[in-house]
Amino acid sequence: MPARLQPRDRQPRRGGGRVIFGRKGPDESDTSGVIDEQVRRAPKALLHDHLDGGLRPQTIVEIADQIGYAALPAKDAESLGAWFRESADSGSLVRYLETFDHTLAVMQTAEGLKRVARESVLDLAADGVVYAESRYAPEQHLSEGLSLEDVVEAVNAGFREGEEQAAKAGTPIRVTALLTAMRHAAKSTEIAELAVRYRDQGVAGFDIAGAEAGFPPTRHLDAFEYLRRENAHFTIHAGEAFGLPSIWEAIQWCGADRLGHGVRIVDDIVVNDKAFGDDVAAAVVADTDDVHLGRLAAYVRDTRIPLEMCPSSNVQTGAAESVALHPISLLKRLRFRVTVNTDNRLMSGTSMSREMGLLVQDAGWTMEDLRWVTINAMKSAFIPFEERLAIIEGVVKPGYAALEG
């Protein structure tokens, strides 16, 4: 069982007599027609994407063959890709967790890590992503004898190769890494120190991930205090499977710069004197004058804490009923600093174009909305101000202006 996902990560909801994590509505099961050319061409910024959740099925098959890994559930890329998506949508936690057993298994050598990192960059660039932060947990790639430093250097080398190849292909992209520590483990300070050591060599920040329930952010205060002393950036997975206490601790105790997911902030929002969850369909389209923010929600909005939201993933895990009913639309209209992300592209069968296309098709978003969240993401990126500004002014704004012409 991969450490990043534990049974308590998922807060399943019950329906039809069985436990389910999420379900795709009929309008989300077929993406044909969703990704029109305008959305595909739009420049995109991605802050929340797991490297071990975005492999090409063909790459998994080929590396597995090279290293003698015989446990794949399918032997050809097409069948394997379908298996990943079906497992993520199955409603079975065991099957969902099993998907990461297979991706991590082929990411235990320097060569494998380098290839996966390079291909991830190329796939994102081909999708119109111009800036991305890709996160992974170095501690999960040590089973074949690599050191933590070996892992970081292999991934960084793959990212640089991918950037060079993407630039030659006419799709330039900037990619940095976020080093993740597992919430259930005791390596967070060591990984934080690793992130600081490599921050001038392609590592932009730090993250903790894994089960929220039972593993609060405050278990890792030493790591966060160290990062603050070092003026280093970090985000925290919070408010996905667990609720407001996770968000509150991440912000007020740990000092998170951003929130990974953060979708449960809606638990602190009242719409027409009702909790958001009492009537989601009405809440997502409510007049903002009819919305009341609790103290924590108001603080998150007032201080412009970025929310790394992942619509398709949240539907799969039951954090949202559908993309159409995802809280991101209300939070956008309330001017929270929301961003759109992919989470695990392989498991969700998604891309940034697909996430944006679904928001346009199912939630009524406009190209101006997409431009706004893209600028939000760039403002929130863990790279220096001058670099953020250069991408906003030199790439994002001109790119959207060209689409309007």
DOVEXMI-162492 format. One record per residue (C-alpha): residue number from 0; chain; x, y, z. Coordinates in nm, 4 decimals. Layout:
<nodes>
     i   ch          u          v          w
   NUM    A          X          Y          Z
...
</nodes>
This chain:
<nodes>
     i   ch          u          v          w
     0    A     0.0000     0.0000     0.0000
     1    A     0.1589     0.3308    -0.1000
     2    A     0.2181     0.5592     0.1935
     3    A     0.0666     0.8642     0.0322
     4    A    -0.2844     0.7220     0.0434
     5    A    -0.4191     0.5497     0.3509
     6    A    -0.7750     0.4261     0.4086
     7    A    -0.8619     0.7321     0.6121
     8    A    -0.7621     0.9610     0.3261
     9    A    -1.0979     0.8925     0.1722
    10    A    -1.4203     1.0012     0.3307
    11    A    -1.6588     0.7771     0.1355
    12    A    -2.0236     0.8619     0.1047
    13    A    -2.2937     0.6007     0.0859
    14    A    -2.5307     0.5566    -0.2015
    15    A    -2.7367     0.2743    -0.3426
    16    A    -2.6449     0.0470    -0.0536
    17    A    -2.2717     0.0587    -0.1210
    18    A    -1.9828     0.2800    -0.0247
    19    A    -1.8637     0.5045    -0.3052
    20    A    -1.5999     0.7720    -0.3299
    21    A    -1.7533     0.9603    -0.6183
    22    A    -1.9318     0.9078    -0.9408
    23    A    -1.9174     1.0560    -1.2840
    24    A    -2.2347     1.2084    -1.4100
    25    A    -2.3324     1.1357    -1.7682
    26    A    -2.1990     1.4716    -1.8763
    27    A    -1.8534     1.3841    -1.7408
    28    A    -1.8104     1.0282    -1.8649
    29    A    -1.7268     1.1302    -2.2201
    30    A    -1.4837     1.4157    -2.2757
    31    A    -1.5346     1.4361    -2.6524
    32    A    -1.6282     1.7896    -2.7415
    33    A    -1.5278     1.9209    -2.4002
    34    A    -1.1806     2.0382    -2.4925
    35    A    -1.2333     2.2821    -2.7716
    36    A    -0.9402     2.4401    -2.9474
    37    A    -0.9623     2.7648    -2.7535
    38    A    -0.9294     2.5912    -2.4176
    39    A    -0.6546     2.3661    -2.5489
    40    A    -0.4521     2.6634    -2.6747
    41    A    -0.4920     2.8662    -2.3560
    42    A    -0.1735     2.9021    -2.1481
    43    A    -0.2067     2.7148    -1.8196
    44    A    -0.0370     2.7089    -1.4797
    45    A    -0.0452     2.3969    -1.2638
    46    A     0.0352     2.3889    -0.8920
    47    A    -0.0967     2.0502    -0.7736
    48    A     0.0150     1.7503    -0.9774
    49    A     0.1618     1.4270    -0.8375
    50    A     0.4480     1.2870    -1.0411
    51    A     0.3579     0.9295    -0.9451
    52    A    -0.0003     0.9910    -1.0555
    53    A     0.0768     1.1054    -1.4085
    54    A     0.2736     0.8324    -1.5838
    55    A     0.2085     0.7213    -1.9402
    56    A     0.0656     0.3663    -1.9435
    57    A     0.3135     0.2694    -2.2155
    58    A     0.5995     0.3836    -1.9953
    59    A     0.4752     0.1711    -1.7064
    60    A     0.4590    -0.1335    -1.9335
    61    A     0.8068    -0.0768    -2.0753
    62    A     0.9830    -0.0056    -1.7453
    63    A     0.8070    -0.2991    -1.5800
    64    A     0.9421    -0.5232    -1.8544
    65    A     1.2920    -0.3809    -1.8151
    66    A     1.3066    -0.4318    -1.4378
    67    A     1.1190    -0.7608    -1.4290
    68    A     0.8117    -0.6285    -1.2500
    69    A     0.5435    -0.8875    -1.3270
    70    A     0.2516    -0.7661    -1.1149
    71    A     0.0862    -0.5308    -1.3649
    72    A    -0.2874    -0.6011    -1.4026
    73    A    -0.2634    -0.5622    -1.7814
    74    A     0.0194    -0.6128    -2.0265
    75    A    -0.0628    -0.3580    -2.2970
    76    A    -0.0799     0.0177    -2.2546
    77    A    -0.4408     0.0630    -2.3643
    78    A    -0.5765    -0.2003    -2.1270
    79    A    -0.3553    -0.0754    -1.8450
    80    A    -0.4718     0.2836    -1.8872
    81    A    -0.8322     0.1679    -1.8769
    82    A    -0.7590    -0.0344    -1.5630
    83    A    -0.6170     0.2717    -1.3864
    84    A    -0.9236     0.4812    -1.4640
    85    A    -1.1670     0.2030    -1.3761
    86    A    -0.9887     0.1396    -1.0470
    87    A    -0.9994     0.5064    -0.9530
    88    A    -1.3720     0.5191    -1.0331
    89    A    -1.4589     0.1805    -0.8833
    90    A    -1.5663     0.2904    -0.5364
    91    A    -1.3140     0.0443    -0.3940
    92    A    -1.0447     0.1974    -0.1780
    93    A    -0.8330    -0.1155    -0.2160
    94    A    -0.8357    -0.0840    -0.5953
    95    A    -0.7630     0.2885    -0.5851
    96    A    -0.4632     0.2362    -0.3587
    97    A    -0.3389    -0.0461    -0.5779
    98    A    -0.2902     0.1937    -0.8681
    99    A    -0.0022     0.3627    -0.6854
   100    A     0.1610     0.0293    -0.6070
   101    A     0.2223    -0.0071    -0.9796
   102    A     0.3363     0.3470    -1.0585
   103    A     0.5758     0.3562    -0.7646
   104    A     0.7127     0.0138    -0.8578
   105    A     0.8530     0.1497    -1.1845
   106    A     0.9957     0.4632    -1.0194
   107    A     1.2700     0.3033    -0.8083
   108    A     1.5713     0.3595    -1.0342
   109    A     1.7415     0.6762    -1.1487
   110    A     1.6685     0.5867    -1.5089
   111    A     1.3010     0.5259    -1.4398
   112    A     1.2608     0.8473    -1.2427
   113    A     1.4394     1.0495    -1.5078
   114    A     1.2196     0.9107    -1.7845
   115    A     0.8961     0.9633    -1.5918
   116    A     0.9952     1.3209    -1.5068
   117    A     1.0952     1.4033    -1.8654
   118    A     0.7759     1.2610    -2.0125
   119    A     0.5627     1.4405    -1.7547
   120    A     0.7107     1.7724    -1.8651
   121    A     0.6507     1.6936    -2.2313
   122    A     0.2912     1.5869    -2.1688
   123    A     0.2158     1.9034    -1.9734
   124    A     0.3815     2.1252    -2.2338
   125    A     0.1828     1.9616    -2.5141
   126    A    -0.1319     2.0451    -2.3177
   127    A    -0.0492     2.4157    -2.3040
   128    A     0.0922     2.4250    -1.9516
   129    A     0.3560     2.6982    -1.9307
   130    A     0.4401     2.6622    -1.5615
   131    A     0.4054     2.3581    -1.3367
   132    A     0.5013     2.2464    -0.9891
   133    A     0.5266     1.8680    -0.9772
   134    A     0.5271     1.7012    -0.6364
   135    A     0.6594     1.3668    -0.5234
   136    A     0.7792     1.1997    -0.2020
   137    A     1.1502     1.1101    -0.2246
   138    A     1.1080     0.8625     0.0621
   139    A     0.8850     0.6478    -0.1604
   140    A     1.1601     0.5803    -0.4162
   141    A     1.4307     0.4145    -0.2077
   142    A     1.3533     0.0432    -0.2357
   143    A     1.6263    -0.0267    -0.4933
   144    A     1.9039     0.1514    -0.3078
   145    A     1.8732     0.5127    -0.4202
   146    A     1.9462     0.7831    -0.1646
   147    A     1.7150     1.0784    -0.1130
   148    A     1.9653     1.2928    -0.3007
   149    A     1.9809     1.0431    -0.5867
   150    A     1.6031     1.0641    -0.6233
   151    A     1.5951     1.4440    -0.6337
   152    A     1.8810     1.4671    -0.8801
   153    A     1.7280     1.2085    -1.1136
   154    A     1.3923     1.3853    -1.1175
   155    A     1.5558     1.7248    -1.1640
   156    A     1.7582     1.5903    -1.4568
   157    A     1.4409     1.4579    -1.6164
   158    A     1.2662     1.7906    -1.5721
   159    A     1.5535     1.9785    -1.7358
   160    A     1.5625     1.7371    -2.0299
   161    A     1.1880     1.7727    -2.0706
   162    A     1.2106     2.1511    -2.0666
   163    A     1.4812     2.1464    -2.3334
   164    A     1.2844     1.9127    -2.5587
   165    A     0.9628     2.1085    -2.5092
   166    A     1.1366     2.4337    -2.6008
   167    A     1.2698     2.2761    -2.9210
   168    A     0.9167     2.1588    -3.0023
   169    A     0.7845     2.5139    -2.9688
   170    A     0.5997     2.4530    -2.6407
   171    A     0.8235     2.6102    -2.3756
   172    A     0.7467     2.5284    -2.0125
   173    A     0.9029     2.5928    -1.6721
   174    A     0.8771     2.3048    -1.4217
   175    A     0.9840     2.2978    -1.0585
   176    A     0.9535     2.0312    -0.7900
   177    A     0.7791     2.0177    -0.4543
   178    A     0.9248     1.7591    -0.2177
   179    A     0.6569     1.5798    -0.0195
   180    A     0.6853     1.4169     0.3215
   181    A     0.4369     1.1525     0.4293
   182    A     0.2108     1.2477     0.7192
   183    A     0.2255     0.9050     0.8846
   184    A     0.6059     0.8847     0.8743
   185    A     0.8801     1.0557     1.0726
   186    A     1.0874     1.1984     0.7885
   187    A     0.9283     1.5413     0.7471
   188    A     1.2183     1.7417     0.8897
   189    A     1.4670     1.5416     0.6828
   190    A     1.2638     1.6037     0.3666
   191    A     1.2242     1.9723     0.4554
   192    A     1.6011     2.0017     0.4889
   193    A     1.6377     1.8264     0.1544
   194    A     1.4008     2.0773    -0.0068
   195    A     1.6016     2.3696     0.1282
   196    A     1.9274     2.2103     0.0171
   197    A     1.7999     2.1837    -0.3405
   198    A     1.5949     2.5030    -0.3601
   199    A     1.8402     2.6659    -0.5992
   200    A     1.8532     2.3488    -0.8097
   201    A     1.4945     2.3071    -0.9220
   202    A     1.3073     2.2441    -0.5964
   203    A     1.0555     2.5198    -0.5277
   204    A     0.9015     2.4039    -0.2015
   205    A     0.7716     2.1403     0.0382
   206    A     0.4456     1.9574     0.1039
   207    A     0.2994     1.6963     0.3351
   208    A     0.0514     1.4418     0.2052
   209    A    -0.1257     1.1266     0.3129
   210    A    -0.4115     1.0540     0.5486
   211    A    -0.5493     1.3699     0.7086
   212    A    -0.7614     1.2001     0.9765
   213    A    -0.5352     1.0854     1.2569
   214    A    -0.2296     1.2563     1.1102
   215    A    -0.2777     1.6327     1.1641
   216    A    -0.0302     1.8855     1.0256
   217    A     0.0812     1.9729     1.3795
   218    A     0.2625     1.6378     1.4003
   219    A     0.5195     1.8006     1.1722
   220    A     0.5664     2.1376     1.3421
   221    A     0.9436     2.0950     1.3616
   222    A     0.9594     2.0723     0.9829
   223    A     0.7390     2.3762     0.9295
   224    A     0.9255     2.5849     1.1858
   225    A     1.2512     2.4944     1.0130
   226    A     1.1107     2.5958     0.6741
   227    A     0.9919     2.9305     0.8077
   228    A     1.3333     2.9995     0.9583
   229    A     1.4843     2.9231     0.6185
   230    A     1.2364     3.1487     0.4339
   231    A     1.1203     2.8454     0.2365
   232    A     0.7815     2.7894     0.0744
   233    A     0.5426     2.5089     0.1620
   234    A     0.1926     2.3891     0.0936
   235    A    -0.0086     2.1386     0.2984
   236    A    -0.2691     1.8873     0.1859
   237    A    -0.5626     1.9983     0.3999
   238    A    -0.9393     2.0153     0.3756
   239    A    -0.9798     1.7346     0.1216
   240    A    -1.0920     1.4290     0.3176
   241    A    -1.0924     1.5956     0.6590
   242    A    -1.2671     1.9183     0.7486
   243    A    -1.2079     2.2616     0.8941
   244    A    -0.9741     2.1513     1.1768
   245    A    -0.7231     2.0335     0.9161
   246    A    -0.7380     2.3681     0.7352
   247    A    -0.7162     2.5672     1.0593
   248    A    -0.4096     2.3765     1.1795
   249    A    -0.2382     2.4045     0.8407
   250    A    -0.2792     2.7816     0.8409
   251    A    -0.2708     2.8957     1.2021
   252    A    -0.0319     2.6437     1.3563
   253    A     0.1886     2.5523     1.0625
   254    A     0.1819     2.8691     0.8519
   255    A     0.1048     2.7095     0.5151
   256    A     0.1572     2.9338     0.2137
   257    A    -0.1077     2.7376     0.0192
   258    A    -0.3671     2.4679     0.0812
   259    A    -0.3636     2.1443    -0.1171
   260    A    -0.7284     2.1005    -0.2172
   261    A    -0.8873     2.3024     0.0669
   262    A    -1.2311     2.2193    -0.0723
   263    A    -1.3790     2.1693     0.2748
   264    A    -1.3497     2.5423     0.3431
   265    A    -1.7132     2.5467     0.2281
   266    A    -1.7995     2.3906     0.5649
   267    A    -1.7467     2.7421     0.7018
   268    A    -1.9786     2.9068     0.4485
   269    A    -2.3516     2.9655     0.4925
   270    A    -2.5750     3.0293     0.1904
   271    A    -2.9268     3.1634     0.2437
   272    A    -2.9001     3.0681     0.6115
   273    A    -2.8162     2.7074     0.5200
   274    A    -2.4908     2.5173     0.5318
   275    A    -2.3349     2.4808     0.1865
   276    A    -2.3921     2.1064     0.1913
   277    A    -2.7630     2.1345     0.2714
   278    A    -2.8463     2.2443    -0.0831
   279    A    -2.5359     2.2323    -0.2983
   280    A    -2.7183     2.2949    -0.6262
   281    A    -2.8620     2.6209    -0.4939
   282    A    -2.5423     2.7200    -0.3159
   283    A    -2.3118     2.7033    -0.6185
   284    A    -2.5274     2.9539    -0.8094
   285    A    -2.6375     3.1692    -0.5148
   286    A    -2.6088     3.5456    -0.5208
   287    A    -2.2942     3.6397    -0.3332
   288    A    -2.5001     3.8816    -0.1230
   289    A    -2.6729     3.5760     0.0244
   290    A    -2.3457     3.4186     0.1369
   291    A    -2.1965     3.4496     0.4842
   292    A    -1.8368     3.3516     0.5554
   293    A    -1.7313     3.2125     0.8903
   294    A    -1.4162     3.3377     1.0594
   295    A    -1.1847     3.0828     0.9012
   296    A    -1.3270     3.1161     0.5501
   297    A    -1.3064     3.4942     0.5762
   298    A    -0.9451     3.4703     0.6910
   299    A    -0.8535     3.2464     0.3974
   300    A    -1.0123     3.4901     0.1533
   301    A    -0.8852     3.8069     0.3209
   302    A    -0.5251     3.6864     0.3333
   303    A    -0.5399     3.5479    -0.0239
   304    A    -0.4324     3.1965     0.0746
   305    A    -0.4341     2.9982    -0.2513
   306    A    -0.6551     2.6909    -0.2818
   307    A    -0.5139     2.4165    -0.5054
   308    A    -0.8421     2.2692    -0.6266
   309    A    -0.8678     1.9514    -0.8343
   310    A    -1.2255     1.9144    -0.9652
   311    A    -1.2163     1.5684    -1.1258
   312    A    -1.0165     1.4190    -0.8410
   313    A    -1.2581     1.5673    -0.5879
   314    A    -1.5489     1.4037    -0.7699
   315    A    -1.3726     1.0678    -0.7590
   316    A    -1.3031     1.0955    -0.3865
   317    A    -1.6500     1.2185    -0.2975
   318    A    -1.5373     1.5677    -0.1952
   319    A    -1.7736     1.7007    -0.4656
   320    A    -2.0836     1.5528    -0.6289
   321    A    -1.9846     1.6604    -0.9796
   322    A    -1.7842     1.9246    -1.1582
   323    A    -2.1044     2.1236    -1.2074
   324    A    -2.1636     2.1227    -0.8306
   325    A    -1.8018     2.1638    -0.7259
   326    A    -1.7526     2.4422    -0.4671
   327    A    -1.4837     2.5999    -0.6843
   328    A    -1.7476     2.7915    -0.8809
   329    A    -1.8925     2.9603    -0.5724
   330    A    -1.5468     3.0233    -0.4295
   331    A    -1.4427     3.1806    -0.7595
   332    A    -1.7381     3.4184    -0.7538
   333    A    -1.6589     3.5030    -0.3911
   334    A    -1.3048     3.5887    -0.5120
   335    A    -1.1156     3.3332    -0.3087
   336    A    -0.7772     3.2706    -0.4668
   337    A    -0.8767     2.9457    -0.6348
   338    A    -0.6609     2.7574    -0.8816
   339    A    -0.7441     2.4642    -1.1112
   340    A    -0.5289     2.1515    -1.0976
   341    A    -0.5101     1.7881    -1.2067
   342    A    -0.3905     1.5971    -0.8960
   343    A    -0.3355     1.2531    -1.0577
   344    A    -0.3649     1.2718    -1.4363
   345    A    -0.3374     0.8988    -1.4983
   346    A    -0.5924     0.7888    -1.2388
   347    A    -0.8405     1.0623    -1.3279
   348    A    -0.7819     1.0292    -1.7020
   349    A    -0.7418     1.4030    -1.7105
   350    A    -0.5312     1.6988    -1.8164
   351    A    -0.5429     2.0712    -1.7533
   352    A    -0.7339     2.1168    -2.0786
   353    A    -0.9889     1.8602    -1.9657
   354    A    -1.0297     2.0185    -1.6203
   355    A    -1.0811     2.3604    -1.7749
   356    A    -1.3055     2.2211    -2.0476
   357    A    -1.5305     2.0532    -1.7915
   358    A    -1.5597     2.3771    -1.5956
   359    A    -1.6641     2.5564    -1.9152
   360    A    -1.9081     2.2846    -2.0217
   361    A    -2.0565     2.1783    -1.6888
   362    A    -2.0153     2.4826    -1.4655
   363    A    -2.0604     2.7662    -1.7147
   364    A    -1.7124     2.9110    -1.6846
   365    A    -1.5855     3.1605    -1.9419
   366    A    -1.2428     3.2133    -2.0924
   367    A    -1.2091     3.5153    -1.8650
   368    A    -1.2645     3.2854    -1.5671
   369    A    -0.9891     3.0563    -1.6943
   370    A    -0.7582     3.3527    -1.7444
   371    A    -0.8291     3.4698    -1.3891
   372    A    -0.7518     3.1350    -1.2238
   373    A    -0.4382     3.0984    -1.4366
   374    A    -0.3105     3.4336    -1.3138
   375    A    -0.4093     3.3280    -0.9607
   376    A    -0.1902     3.0214    -0.9980
   377    A     0.1055     3.2201    -1.1265
   378    A     0.0717     3.4734    -0.8447
   379    A     0.0782     3.1806    -0.6022
   380    A     0.3718     2.9914    -0.7539
   381    A     0.6778     2.9189    -0.5409
   382    A     0.9248     3.0901    -0.7735
   383    A     1.0702     3.4418    -0.7404
   384    A     0.8455     3.7409    -0.8053
   385    A     1.0332     3.8445    -1.1182
   386    A     0.9830     3.5023    -1.2748
   387    A     0.6146     3.4945    -1.1857
   388    A     0.5629     3.8400    -1.3304
   389    A     0.7519     3.7532    -1.6480
   390    A     0.5256     3.4538    -1.7135
   391    A     0.2080     3.6488    -1.6348
   392    A     0.2965     3.9504    -1.8474
   393    A     0.4957     3.7763    -2.1173
   394    A     0.3027     3.4522    -2.1651
   395    A    -0.0346     3.4278    -1.9909
   396    A    -0.1837     3.7672    -2.0715
   397    A    -0.0639     3.7744    -2.4343
   398    A    -0.1777     3.4147    -2.4784
   399    A    -0.5316     3.4890    -2.3688
   400    A    -0.5363     3.8152    -2.5646
   401    A    -0.4489     3.6202    -2.8792
   402    A    -0.7416     3.3852    -2.8168
   403    A    -0.9774     3.6821    -2.8065
   404    A    -0.8526     3.8182    -3.1376
</nodes>
